[in-house]
Each structure stands twice: as C-alpha cells, then as structure tokens.
Amino acid sequence: MGEFSSSIIKGGFHVVQTKRFICLICAFMLLLSLFTSCSGGDSSDSDRQDADKKNVTDANKGNDGEAKEKEVSPIKLSVAFWDNGMWEVNPEDTEFGTMLYEKFGITVDPYVITWGDYTEKLQMWAASGQLPDFFLNLWYSQWMKQGLTKGIPVSKLEKYTNLMDRVPQNMLEYLVVDDLIYGIPRSSWKNSSGPIDAAALYVNKSFLDKAGLSQAPDTIDGWVDFLSKCVNENYGGSSTIGITADGGIPTPLITLLPFTETSTSTNWIKENGKWTLRFLSEKNIEALKFARELYQKGVIDKDIATRKSGDTQNLFNEGRVAVTQTNFDCDMMYRYRGPNNADASEWLTFAMSPKAPETDVRYHNATSNYDNNMSFNANITDEKMDRTLEFLDWACSPEGEKIATMGFEGKHYEKKDGVEVSIVPSDEDGVVPKYWEYEAIAMFARFVPTWNFEFAITSPFHPEGNRKLANDYKTLIQNEATICDANWGIEYYSSEARDNMPSISEDYNAMYMKAMTGKEDIEKLFDEFVQQSLVKAQEAIDDTNKYAQSMGW
C-alpha cells in the first residue's frame, strides 16, 4: 500500500477518496476529520467507564420481533475517521450520544484529526501504540502484516446482515486472509453497483449564459473555447479565472482530459503488457502538453502554485472562477453559495468530463463503488469489537439510516403531510447549518459504513434544488461513465518492496508544475522524471509484475 496511501480514499484504495477535463480539470482539484480527541487510543479493559453492569436494549430483535434487554458493561470507544470533530459539544451531551449509550452501552471518545493531518497522525499513533479502537485504515495489507489491526472472522461478520448489505462484495476476495478480514469495506453510495465518482466539475451558470451555452461543453475543444471566452471577455470581472485549484495540484485539469489511465483513482495500471504506477504512464505526456496549452492561453490561474486550502472556494463564491471541481454531494454544495449566498443549484451546475476523442468513452475517473476500510485496533477486546459490530449493524438498518439522514423527530425534523421537513434553526444568513455540524447527526452519520453522499442527497436539511442537482448528476455518471480498469488484487498486494517503496507523488506534482508553466521540452522533462522515479520504484514494479504473472493478471 505504500504509494499514494492518502489517495486511496476516494475511489477505492482511495481513492477525496478524495474526490480532470477527463484528465486535466479533474487533476487540479481532485486532491481533495475524523473523530477528535487529545487522548490516546487505549483499547484495554481499563477503558471501560465503570465495572457496573447496565441494562441496554438489544438492537437485534428476537423471534417475536420485540427488542430485548441484556446486561452489558459500559465501554468507551475511541474513534477516528474523517469529517468528524467539527462540533463544539461533547458527544455524550447529544441525542445521539444518549441513544448510543442507552442502546449499546457505548460512549464515544473522538480523536482530533483533520483532513490535512490524518495520514501523519494515524502513522504517529501506530508508531506509538496509540491507535484508536476503530479507525479509517489507509494501509490495509501493511498494517495487517505488522499486527496493528484485528481480524474479524468472516463467519462472525456474515451474521450482521444489515452491515454486510453495505459492504462492496467485489472487494471481499482481496481483503479476506485465512478467513479473517482486517477491516470493514465501506461503499461510497448505498446500493450502487454502477460506476460512481464523488467529484464533479462546478460551472458558474452565468458564465454559460454569457457564452450563449445552455449547458456545459461536451468536448475538449468546446471546453477550451468556453474557458478562453470566460477569461478573454472578463465574464467574472477584470481578474476572471478559468480554472484554479488549492496548492497548485493540477487535479481539475485531469478530469477534462481523455487520458484515462492518468485520471484513474487506482495507483497501478497496465500499460504495454506490464503493470506500472499511473504517474509513470506514457499518457501523462499528452496530459502535460494539454496543461501547458491551457496555461499559455491564460485559462489556468496564474497564481495556482500559491493557492492555499479554501482559496478555490472563496474565489468561486466571489464569481471570479468559471470552473472548479469538488464533491457533488449536498454537504459540499453548501459551501459554494455564490456572490449572493444563494443555494448552489440557483447559480451553478455540474458537468462531466468530455469523452475521449480516440475512444468516444467517458471515464470521468469513475470507479467501482468502494471508498475505504474501517479497522479495529489489534488490542481491542473481543467484547468491545462485538459491541461495535452490533451497533454498526443497527446503524445500517432502516431505523439507523433514518436517524443518520434526518436526525431525531421533534428536534431535527417533523412530518408535514407525510413528508419529513427540517426544523433545524437557520444561521444569521438564513441558511440551514450543514447537517454534520449539527451535533446530534454529526457523529452518527460518520459511523454508518456507507459514505454520507447518499444521505446528503436525501436529507431534508438541504434545499430541494440542491438535492435534485446532486441526484441527477449521480444518475448521469452511472448512465454515461465507464469504470477505469482496476485490479484490487494488485492494489492490495503487499510485499517488502511494495511496502517500503518511497512515494513519488510530490516529485510528480513538482514536475507537473514545471511542465505546465515552463518552456522545457515536455517529453524530455517527463522522461527525466520517470528515470528518477524508477530508482525509487523499480524494485516494487518488478515485484508487482512477478506477482501479477503468478496470478494470471
């Protein structure tokens, strides 16, 4: 798992992931907290709140359909995974916290983690023996071999039918070792077997209107023409920007390019009959040439290299940017409210990457419906793990899903004419607070083993127009996109050479910026990067190909 472990978030080993002009508007912005806590992740029996027994309602109903009570010892579960820790209240002081304790005897110890530091902190906790009980695992095979995670007997997991209904079944054959699975695979979307991707191109509607377009372009040439007009005719004022991105990472451009292998969300691709890292693919050359073309045309933000996190959102909301890219779920749309603080659907639209000219196929970085793995600390007690699995199974039940989506009736929503309507108070701007920041739902939604994109689309907390825009776009992806080839056996293959391979992603980004903004021969520049990278990666590449050959891949 060594290379690009952080990228395995969004698209599979993904993958932010995490969520290109097929390759280039998406390459600029696709580099897209986890439960928080200052304490360490002691998973021993000493974590228990007290030794007293407590009667809790068993979520697994008996044959008579009635919930039964059983005696359990209260436990404290330390947890870390993204987009949590954003609330200001104590988890125990929420309806969710009360319900979790009363139903399962569990209190939550949230770890302090952010999007920007989760990789560093997880590695630090692993090295110091302070991993939380339950956490997002980016190093599945490697940490399994190092004894950092606890295996779950497949026979035990199979009895949790609600939970297993969320597990991407296509991943199990790659994750199960000796009838044990060392993490729970999480899907990006509930009940979605088709191609899916959490990213979209955000296009300013007013720019389309000024260009005389009813919808976003569908070809590479069309995109180049549209973006050039936006900049040259100052659609957003004298400092109009066609494409920008945080930190200089060329994610959005990748989305727009038809160079599919370089826009895939997997790390390994097969080229010329051999497996290699996607950054070393020869198709990157065409992507680099296109990036330079756009930069020279003034389409790409001239200050892209110095943009800091959040800059893109601010520029887009000011009405200065034609196109950017981020997740198309309602949670992210909440942040893109435009110059007049309007609902996103009122002033922006979503667009896919254009079709590849040579193949007439639209890949759009589409991936199978797999997001990441949640693992248990190797030192967690059987009782604590079993209790957590019981909770997760209930969380995937209709009752649990409803709470994750809507919160609690009477406080977060009420029924009017049979329809759930949010009653969460608005902020000073008249905007309903982002639901994950509303404490009772904040924690709960993060537990459910389906990433919250689906929930955001159905939640009454979000404007109907935004939900429709996101849902229509999801349908478009499933109907129009083609999944890039991914071999999860290759992705999850673990060996000494693979695990110890140094990352080359930063080298690639540096080379990309130099190629895009400079005047050096791009083919020569890329060849130099490949040769330098092979010094770091050749052993891992050779080992991967040897393994692939043995498996018939």
PLY file of the C-alpha trace (Angstrom):
ply
format ascii 1.0
element vertex 553
property float x
property float y
property float z
element edge 549
property int vertex1
property int vertex2
end_header
0.00 0.00 0.00
2.95 2.22 0.22
2.50 4.55 -2.74
-0.22 7.15 -2.56
-1.82 5.82 0.57
-3.70 9.06 1.00
-5.21 8.74 -2.44
-6.84 5.52 -1.52
-9.67 7.29 -0.08
-11.94 8.12 -2.71
-12.00 5.62 -5.43
-11.24 2.57 -3.87
-7.98 2.40 -2.19
-8.76 5.60 -2.26
-9.46 6.96 -3.51
-11.18 12.53 -1.68
-11.17 9.31 -1.71
-10.87 12.42 -2.05
-12.91 13.13 -4.74
-9.87 16.35 -14.87
-11.03 17.76 -18.42
-11.19 13.69 -18.28
-7.87 14.02 -17.02
-6.99 17.69 -16.53
-9.86 19.80 -14.87
-10.02 16.80 -12.53
-6.37 16.65 -11.92
-6.35 20.20 -10.49
-8.87 19.65 -7.83
-9.26 16.12 -7.06
-6.76 16.19 -4.21
-9.36 16.60 -2.01
-11.89 14.61 10.20
-12.15 12.33 11.77
-13.43 11.91 15.22
-11.37 14.08 17.51
-9.58 13.65 20.79
-6.47 14.60 22.58
-6.17 11.28 24.34
-4.52 8.09 23.16
-6.33 5.00 21.96
-6.02 2.60 24.85
-8.08 -0.38 23.85
-7.80 -2.36 27.07
-10.48 -3.18 29.62
-9.34 -0.15 31.59
-11.17 1.98 29.01
-14.46 0.95 30.46
-16.36 3.66 32.21
-17.00 1.51 35.24
-17.37 -2.08 36.29
-21.08 -1.84 36.90
-23.43 -3.69 34.65
-26.02 -1.78 32.66
-29.24 -2.88 31.05
-29.32 -1.83 27.42
-31.82 -2.52 24.68
-30.55 -5.15 22.30
-30.86 -3.82 18.75
-31.04 -7.39 17.46
-34.64 -8.35 17.98
-35.74 -11.83 18.99
-38.05 -14.13 17.05
-41.02 -12.34 18.48
-39.84 -9.10 16.92
-39.53 -7.40 20.29
-36.33 -5.70 21.37
-34.79 -7.44 24.35
-32.70 -6.10 27.18
-29.38 -7.53 28.25
-26.73 -6.69 30.78
-23.52 -5.22 29.42
-20.54 -3.38 30.81
-20.40 0.20 29.55
-17.47 0.81 27.23
-15.73 3.85 25.79
-14.92 3.52 22.11
-12.14 5.70 20.68
-12.83 6.54 17.03
-11.03 8.36 14.19
-12.32 8.98 10.69
-12.84 11.98 8.54
-15.05 14.98 8.73
-15.70 14.46 12.40
-14.56 16.60 15.26
-16.26 19.62 13.75
-18.80 20.05 16.52
-18.31 22.06 19.68
-20.44 19.99 22.03
-19.44 16.90 23.95
-20.63 13.78 22.10
-22.18 12.49 25.30
-24.40 15.57 25.52
-26.32 14.89 22.32
-29.35 12.78 21.49
-27.08 10.54 19.55
-24.74 10.10 22.49
-27.63 9.31 24.80
-29.10 6.83 22.33
-25.76 5.14 21.78
-25.28 4.63 25.50
-28.81 3.51 26.23
-28.98 1.14 23.30
-25.46 -0.29 23.32
-23.71 0.87 26.46
-21.19 2.79 24.31
-19.73 6.25 24.76
-17.51 7.78 22.11
-14.00 9.12 22.61
-13.44 11.14 19.41
-9.87 11.66 18.22
-8.79 15.04 16.91
-7.97 14.58 13.24
-8.43 16.81 10.22
-8.41 16.20 6.50
-4.94 17.66 6.25
-3.23 15.70 9.01
-4.96 12.29 9.14
-2.11 10.46 7.39
0.54 11.93 9.70
-1.46 11.38 12.87
-2.50 7.82 12.09
1.12 6.87 11.38
2.23 8.61 14.58
-0.39 6.78 16.65
0.54 3.48 15.04
4.24 4.00 15.81
3.49 4.89 19.44
0.91 2.18 20.06
-1.87 4.73 20.43
-4.19 3.84 17.57
-7.86 4.34 18.39
-10.16 1.38 18.77
-11.87 1.94 15.43
-10.37 3.98 12.63
-10.10 4.67 8.92
-7.28 2.44 7.67
-5.22 3.55 4.67
-2.61 0.81 4.94
-4.75 -2.33 4.99
-2.27 -5.06 3.97
0.78 -3.45 5.52
-0.79 -2.88 8.92
-2.36 -6.32 8.86
1.10 -7.90 8.43
2.51 -5.67 11.15
-0.14 -6.87 13.57
-1.64 -3.41 14.06
-5.23 -4.42 13.20
-7.53 -7.16 14.45
-9.01 -9.72 12.11
-12.74 -10.32 12.11
-13.82 -13.92 11.38
-15.86 -13.83 8.20
-18.41 -16.17 9.78
-18.94 -13.61 12.54
-19.31 -10.69 10.15
-21.80 -12.53 7.97
-24.40 -12.64 10.74
-24.67 -8.86 10.64
-26.91 -8.80 7.61
-27.63 -5.06 7.57
-23.94 -4.28 7.72
-22.99 -6.82 5.08
-25.59 -5.34 2.76
-23.41 -2.20 2.66
-20.13 -3.97 2.09
-18.87 -3.88 -1.52
-18.94 -7.59 -2.25
-16.42 -7.30 -5.09
-13.75 -6.35 -2.53
-14.05 -9.31 -0.20
-11.90 -11.73 -2.19
-8.99 -9.28 -1.97
-9.39 -8.46 1.70
-10.04 -11.83 3.34
-6.91 -13.66 4.55
-7.24 -17.09 6.19
-10.97 -16.49 6.76
-10.26 -13.19 8.54
-10.98 -9.68 7.31
-8.94 -6.86 8.83
-11.32 -4.03 8.14
-14.85 -3.30 7.04
-15.00 -2.13 3.42
-17.13 1.00 3.07
-19.06 1.87 -0.04
-19.36 5.39 -1.37
-23.00 5.01 -2.21
-25.75 2.77 -0.92
-26.98 0.10 -3.31
-24.95 1.34 -6.23
-23.24 -1.22 -8.44
-22.59 1.01 -11.43
-19.71 3.41 -11.98
-19.59 6.20 -9.46
-17.37 9.08 -8.54
-17.83 11.70 -5.87
-16.37 14.52 -7.98
-17.99 16.97 -10.34
-16.96 19.99 -12.34
-18.64 23.05 -10.80
-19.57 25.51 -13.55
-20.79 29.06 -12.99
-24.21 29.26 -14.73
-23.88 32.96 -15.51
-20.68 32.27 -17.46
-22.52 29.70 -19.57
-25.27 32.25 -20.23
-22.75 34.88 -21.32
-21.14 32.37 -23.67
-24.54 31.56 -25.19
-24.50 27.96 -23.90
-27.45 26.12 -22.41
-25.18 23.55 -20.80
-21.50 22.82 -20.22
-19.42 21.73 -23.24
-19.11 18.04 -24.05
-15.84 18.05 -25.98
-12.24 19.03 -25.27
-12.33 21.74 -27.92
-15.62 23.01 -26.55
-14.16 23.34 -23.06
-11.08 25.17 -24.30
-13.24 27.58 -26.31
-15.61 28.22 -23.40
-12.86 28.81 -20.83
-10.95 31.07 -23.19
-14.06 33.23 -23.68
-14.61 33.42 -19.91
-11.12 34.81 -19.40
-10.71 36.94 -22.52
-14.14 38.56 -22.22
-13.88 39.02 -18.43
-17.10 37.20 -17.51
-16.16 37.46 -13.83
-14.59 40.88 -13.97
-11.09 42.04 -14.87
-9.46 39.21 -12.89
-11.58 36.33 -14.23
-10.04 32.88 -13.74
-10.84 29.90 -15.94
-9.52 27.09 -13.72
-7.91 27.16 -10.32
-7.01 24.78 -7.50
-5.69 24.75 -3.96
-1.98 24.32 -3.54
-1.07 24.09 -7.18
-2.19 20.49 -7.55
-3.45 20.04 -11.11
-6.48 17.94 -10.21
-9.27 19.63 -12.20
-7.38 19.53 -15.44
-7.08 15.77 -15.26
-10.83 15.50 -15.26
-11.06 17.30 -18.52
-8.53 15.19 -20.34
-9.28 12.00 -22.21
-6.18 10.29 -20.90
-7.95 7.73 -18.81
-5.06 5.91 -17.20
-3.70 9.08 -15.65
-7.08 10.04 -14.21
-7.87 6.71 -12.60
-8.28 6.57 -8.86
-6.13 3.46 -8.56
-2.36 3.53 -8.18
-1.44 0.73 -10.59
-2.28 0.48 -14.29
-1.34 -1.96 -17.03
0.48 -0.43 -19.97
2.26 -2.23 -22.80
1.57 -5.55 -21.10
3.24 -4.53 -17.81
1.97 -3.13 -14.53
3.30 0.28 -13.57
2.45 3.24 -11.39
-0.04 5.54 -13.07
2.23 8.56 -12.71
4.74 6.80 -14.91
2.28 6.17 -17.72
3.29 7.48 -21.13
-0.17 9.02 -21.43
0.89 11.63 -18.89
2.83 13.28 -21.71
-0.35 14.25 -23.53
-1.89 15.45 -20.28
1.15 17.65 -19.63
1.02 19.13 -23.13
-2.63 19.96 -22.68
-1.96 21.57 -19.31
0.70 23.80 -20.86
-1.66 24.73 -23.69
-4.32 25.84 -21.22
-1.79 27.70 -19.11
-0.38 29.56 -22.10
-3.90 30.50 -23.15
-4.37 32.10 -19.73
-7.12 29.64 -18.82
-5.32 28.32 -15.74
-4.96 30.57 -12.70
-1.52 32.21 -12.92
-1.29 32.08 -9.11
-2.24 28.42 -8.88
1.06 27.41 -7.29
0.48 29.60 -4.25
-3.22 28.99 -3.64
-3.91 27.79 -0.12
-6.66 25.49 1.11
-10.02 27.22 0.82
-8.85 29.75 -1.79
-10.67 27.97 -4.59
-13.98 28.02 -2.75
-13.65 31.71 -1.94
-12.74 32.68 -5.50
-15.58 30.65 -6.93
-18.08 32.16 -4.48
-16.89 35.63 -5.46
-17.97 34.88 -9.02
-14.44 35.10 -10.43
-13.93 31.45 -11.46
-15.54 29.67 -14.39
-14.88 26.07 -13.41
-13.57 24.24 -10.38
-14.02 20.73 -9.06
-15.04 19.12 -5.81
-17.55 16.58 -4.45
-21.04 16.86 -5.87
-22.87 15.97 -2.65
-25.08 18.48 -0.87
-22.67 18.90 2.01
-20.03 20.33 -0.30
-22.61 22.32 -2.24
-23.48 24.10 0.98
-20.04 25.77 0.85
-20.48 27.00 -2.72
-23.18 29.60 -2.29
-22.01 32.24 -4.73
-21.83 36.02 -4.50
-25.40 36.37 -3.21
-25.27 33.49 -0.69
-27.79 31.57 -2.79
-28.47 27.86 -2.79
-25.88 26.22 -5.02
-28.42 24.94 -7.55
-29.50 28.52 -8.27
-26.18 29.67 -9.63
-24.04 26.66 -10.56
-24.39 23.44 -12.50
-22.43 20.20 -12.66
-20.56 18.87 -15.65
-18.79 15.64 -16.51
-15.51 15.19 -18.25
-15.74 15.07 -22.06
-15.48 11.84 -24.00
-12.08 10.63 -25.04
-11.65 11.64 -28.72
-9.98 8.39 -29.77
-12.36 6.01 -28.00
-15.58 8.05 -27.57
-15.66 6.73 -23.99
-16.37 8.90 -20.96
-14.33 7.71 -17.98
-14.54 10.69 -15.64
-12.35 8.91 -13.14
-15.27 6.57 -12.50
-14.56 3.79 -10.07
-16.34 0.85 -8.54
-18.46 1.65 -5.50
-15.76 1.35 -2.87
-14.40 4.03 -0.58
-12.11 2.79 2.17
-11.80 0.40 5.12
-12.59 0.82 8.79
-10.34 -1.31 11.01
-10.11 -2.32 14.65
-7.02 -1.81 16.77
-5.25 -5.16 17.24
-5.51 -4.71 21.03
-9.25 -4.17 21.15
-11.12 -6.66 23.32
-13.49 -9.13 21.69
-16.34 -7.67 23.70
-15.70 -4.14 22.55
-15.36 -5.24 18.92
-18.55 -7.29 19.08
-20.44 -4.40 20.65
-19.24 -2.09 17.91
-20.29 -4.54 15.20
-23.75 -4.80 16.77
-24.03 -1.03 16.69
-22.82 -0.81 13.08
-25.35 -3.43 12.02
-28.13 -1.44 13.64
-26.78 1.76 12.07
-27.33 0.18 8.65
-30.90 -0.79 9.48
-33.84 1.33 8.26
-34.15 2.89 11.71
-30.46 3.72 11.90
-30.33 5.09 8.38
-33.27 7.38 9.07
-31.54 8.92 12.06
-28.33 9.32 10.08
-30.24 11.07 7.31
-32.75 13.13 9.24
-31.76 13.22 12.88
-34.35 12.89 15.60
-38.04 13.65 15.09
-39.18 16.63 17.09
-35.74 18.24 17.29
-34.31 17.99 13.79
-37.39 17.36 11.68
-41.13 16.97 11.78
-43.64 15.38 9.46
-45.94 17.59 7.40
-48.43 15.82 5.16
-46.34 12.67 5.45
-43.13 14.41 4.38
-40.14 14.96 6.67
-39.33 18.66 6.96
-36.24 20.06 8.67
-36.82 22.23 11.74
-33.15 22.92 12.38
-32.82 26.65 13.02
-31.15 28.75 10.34
-27.98 30.75 10.85
-27.81 34.54 10.73
-27.80 34.45 6.92
-30.94 32.37 6.79
-29.00 29.27 5.80
-29.67 25.92 7.46
-26.43 24.80 9.12
-24.57 22.00 7.46
-26.03 18.87 8.90
-22.78 17.32 10.02
-22.16 20.39 12.14
-25.48 19.89 13.81
-24.36 17.86 16.76
-26.86 15.02 17.01
-26.38 13.84 13.47
-22.77 14.85 13.20
-21.32 11.78 14.79
-23.89 9.27 13.80
-23.65 9.70 10.05
-19.93 9.04 10.21
-20.41 5.63 11.79
-22.60 4.25 9.05
-20.49 2.11 6.68
-21.76 3.94 3.65
-20.14 7.28 3.00
-22.63 10.06 3.51
-23.13 11.16 -0.09
-26.37 9.22 -0.32
-27.63 10.58 2.95
-26.87 14.14 1.94
-28.96 13.75 -1.20
-31.98 12.61 0.82
-31.61 14.75 3.93
-34.36 17.37 4.47
-31.69 19.71 5.85
-30.59 20.54 2.33
-32.60 22.58 -0.18
-34.68 20.52 -2.58
-32.96 22.06 -5.60
-29.51 21.08 -4.35
-30.62 17.52 -3.62
-32.13 17.21 -7.09
-28.99 18.59 -8.75
-26.79 16.10 -6.91
-29.09 13.15 -7.53
-29.44 13.94 -11.24
-25.69 14.15 -11.55
-25.22 10.81 -9.81
-27.64 9.25 -12.30
-25.74 10.86 -15.17
-22.46 9.33 -14.01
-23.99 5.89 -13.75
-25.51 6.16 -17.22
-22.64 7.88 -19.04
-19.36 6.95 -17.34
-17.20 3.88 -17.83
-15.23 2.42 -14.94
-11.49 2.62 -15.38
-9.92 -0.79 -15.16
-8.91 -1.57 -11.60
-7.35 -4.72 -10.24
-7.86 -4.63 -6.49
-5.66 -7.65 -6.07
-2.78 -5.57 -7.45
-3.79 -2.54 -5.40
-3.83 -4.51 -2.17
-0.80 -6.66 -2.86
1.66 -6.27 -0.03
5.36 -7.18 -0.06
8.53 -5.77 1.42
9.36 -3.99 -1.83
5.85 -2.55 -2.18
5.50 -1.53 1.45
8.89 0.21 1.54
8.62 1.99 -1.81
9.14 5.75 -1.34
6.38 8.00 -2.59
6.89 9.74 -5.91
3.70 11.81 -5.83
5.43 15.00 -4.69
8.05 14.55 -7.42
5.25 14.19 -9.94
3.48 17.34 -8.76
6.71 19.32 -8.98
7.37 18.01 -12.48
3.78 18.77 -13.49
4.00 22.39 -12.40
7.33 22.81 -14.18
5.97 21.28 -17.37
2.77 23.33 -17.26
4.31 26.72 -16.52
7.74 26.38 -18.17
9.21 26.13 -21.65
11.31 22.97 -21.40
10.66 20.09 -23.76
7.87 18.17 -22.07
8.85 14.72 -23.34
12.40 15.23 -22.07
11.14 16.55 -18.73
8.81 13.59 -18.28
11.49 11.09 -19.26
13.82 12.54 -16.64
11.07 12.23 -14.02
10.44 8.59 -14.98
14.12 7.68 -14.78
14.47 9.33 -11.38
11.29 7.64 -10.16
12.40 4.20 -11.28
15.35 4.46 -8.92
12.78 4.55 -6.12
10.11 2.31 -7.59
11.73 -0.26 -9.91
12.03 -2.99 -7.29
8.37 -2.57 -6.35
7.33 -2.55 -10.02
9.30 -5.72 -10.75
7.85 -7.41 -7.68
4.33 -6.39 -8.66
4.70 -7.78 -12.17
6.12 -11.04 -10.84
3.13 -11.38 -8.55
0.68 -10.42 -11.32
2.16 -13.06 -13.61
1.77 -15.72 -10.94
-1.90 -14.76 -10.61
-2.53 -14.65 -14.35
-3.09 -10.90 -14.38
0 1
1 2
2 3
3 4
4 5
5 6
6 7
7 8
8 9
9 10
10 11
11 12
12 13
13 14
15 16
16 17
17 18
19 20
20 21
21 22
22 23
23 24
24 25
25 26
26 27
27 28
28 29
29 30
30 31
32 33
33 34
34 35
35 36
36 37
37 38
38 39
39 40
40 41
41 42
42 43
43 44
44 45
45 46
46 47
47 48
48 49
49 50
50 51
51 52
52 53
53 54
54 55
55 56
56 57
57 58
58 59
59 60
60 61
61 62
62 63
63 64
64 65
65 66
66 67
67 68
68 69
69 70
70 71
71 72
72 73
73 74
74 75
75 76
76 77
77 78
78 79
79 80
80 81
81 82
82 83
83 84
84 85
85 86
86 87
87 88
88 89
89 90
90 91
91 92
92 93
93 94
94 95
95 96
96 97
97 98
98 99
99 100
100 101
101 102
102 103
103 104
104 105
105 106
106 107
107 108
108 109
109 110
110 111
111 112
112 113
113 114
114 115
115 116
116 117
117 118
118 119
119 120
120 121
121 122
122 123
123 124
124 125
125 126
126 127
127 128
128 129
129 130
130 131
131 132
132 133
133 134
134 135
135 136
136 137
137 138
138 139
139 140
140 141
141 142
142 143
143 144
144 145
145 146
146 147
147 148
148 149
149 150
150 151
151 152
152 153
153 154
154 155
155 156
156 157
157 158
158 159
159 160
160 161
161 162
162 163
163 164
164 165
165 166
166 167
167 168
168 169
169 170
170 171
171 172
172 173
173 174
174 175
175 176
176 177
177 178
178 179
179 180
180 181
181 182
182 183
183 184
184 185
185 186
186 187
187 188
188 189
189 190
190 191
191 192
192 193
193 194
194 195
195 196
196 197
197 198
198 199
199 200
200 201
201 202
202 203
203 204
204 205
205 206
206 207
207 208
208 209
209 210
210 211
211 212
212 213
213 214
214 215
215 216
216 217
217 218
218 219
219 220
220 221
221 222
222 223
223 224
224 225
225 226
226 227
227 228
228 229
229 230
230 231
231 232
232 233
233 234
234 235
235 236
236 237
237 238
238 239
239 240
240 241
241 242
242 243
243 244
244 245
245 246
246 247
247 248
248 249
249 250
250 251
251 252
252 253
253 254
254 255
255 256
256 257
257 258
258 259
259 260
260 261
261 262
262 263
263 264
264 265
265 266
266 267
267 268
268 269
269 270
270 271
271 272
272 273
273 274
274 275
275 276
276 277
277 278
278 279
279 280
280 281
281 282
282 283
283 284
284 285
285 286
286 287
287 288
288 289
289 290
290 291
291 292
292 293
293 294
294 295
295 296
296 297
297 298
298 299
299 300
300 301
301 302
302 303
303 304
304 305
305 306
306 307
307 308
308 309
309 310
310 311
311 312
312 313
313 314
314 315
315 316
316 317
317 318
318 319
319 320
320 321
321 322
322 323
323 324
324 325
325 326
326 327
327 328
328 329
329 330
330 331
331 332
332 333
333 334
334 335
335 336
336 337
337 338
338 339
339 340
340 341
341 342
342 343
343 344
344 345
345 346
346 347
347 348
348 349
349 350
350 351
351 352
352 353
353 354
354 355
355 356
356 357
357 358
358 359
359 360
360 361
361 362
362 363
363 364
364 365
365 366
366 367
367 368
368 369
369 370
370 371
371 372
372 373
373 374
374 375
375 376
376 377
377 378
378 379
379 380
380 381
381 382
382 383
383 384
384 385
385 386
386 387
387 388
388 389
389 390
390 391
391 392
392 393
393 394
394 395
395 396
396 397
397 398
398 399
399 400
400 401
401 402
402 403
403 404
404 405
405 406
406 407
407 408
408 409
409 410
410 411
411 412
412 413
413 414
414 415
415 416
416 417
417 418
418 419
419 420
420 421
421 422
422 423
423 424
424 425
425 426
426 427
427 428
428 429
429 430
430 431
431 432
432 433
433 434
434 435
435 436
436 437
437 438
438 439
439 440
440 441
441 442
442 443
443 444
444 445
445 446
446 447
447 448
448 449
449 450
450 451
451 452
452 453
453 454
454 455
455 456
456 457
457 458
458 459
459 460
460 461
461 462
462 463
463 464
464 465
465 466
466 467
467 468
468 469
469 470
470 471
471 472
472 473
473 474
474 475
475 476
476 477
477 478
478 479
479 480
480 481
481 482
482 483
483 484
484 485
485 486
486 487
487 488
488 489
489 490
490 491
491 492
492 493
493 494
494 495
495 496
496 497
497 498
498 499
499 500
500 501
501 502
502 503
503 504
504 505
505 506
506 507
507 508
508 509
509 510
510 511
511 512
512 513
513 514
514 515
515 516
516 517
517 518
518 519
519 520
520 521
521 522
522 523
523 524
524 525
525 526
526 527
527 528
528 529
529 530
530 531
531 532
532 533
533 534
534 535
535 536
536 537
537 538
538 539
539 540
540 541
541 542
542 543
543 544
544 545
545 546
546 547
547 548
548 549
549 550
550 551
551 552
